[in-house]
Structures are given as structure tokens and as C-alpha cells.
Amino acid sequence: MQAKIQEALEAERVLVADVYGDGRHVNIDVVSAAFEGKSSVARQRMVYKAIWLELQDAVHAVDAMTTKTPAEAAKA
């Protein structure tokens, strides 16, 4: 899943954390220049599009998602 997000969004950083250790609930943190000028909803849609197949099978839910541009990530 991490590799698919990385490739689809040419992301600088992708972290996918298994919340409960069962692979069914994950938290996702992505930093990508592709998010420039996009709303938070549009950014989330971009990530969901990259992992659509996993959401149909292995992953039950994305419990939390953080999407930032490189500039936003540098401020944090």
C-alpha cells in the first residue's frame, strides 16, 4: 500500500501504520508536492484512488489520514 501511494503521488514521504496489528485498520501520512493547491478532500481522494484495490479487500478502514505539501510538512 505504501509503495502504491508513493508511486501514484510521487510522494516525498509515505507512512502507513497498522493501528491494531491486524492489517485491517491503518493510519496514513503522506507528504507530496501533488497536493499543492488542492483542498483536504481532494488530497484524500487522491490517496484513496491510489489504494482503492486494498480498500476492497485487505483494509477495512483508514482510521486517520494526514496529507501535506512539502512546505506544510516543513512548518510542522
Long-range contacts (C-beta under 8 A, 24 or more apart in sequence): 1-26, 1-51, 1-54, 1-59, 4-50, 4-51, 4-54, 5-30, 5-47, 5-50, 5-51, 7-50, 8-46, 8-49, 8-50, 9-34, 9-35, 9-46, 9-47, 9-50, 10-34, 12-70, 12-73, 13-73, 19-63, 23-58, 23-59, 24-58, 24-59, 24-60, 24-61, 25-59, 25-60, 25-61, 25-62, 25-63, 26-59, 26-61, 26-62, 26-63, 27-62, 27-63, 27-64, 27-65, 28-62, 28-64, 28-65, 28-66, 29-65, 29-66, 30-65, 30-66, 30-67, 30-68, 31-68, 31-69, 31-70, 31-72, 31-73, 32-67, 32-69, 32-70, 33-69, 33-70, 35-67, 35-68, 35-69, 36-69, 40-67, 43-67
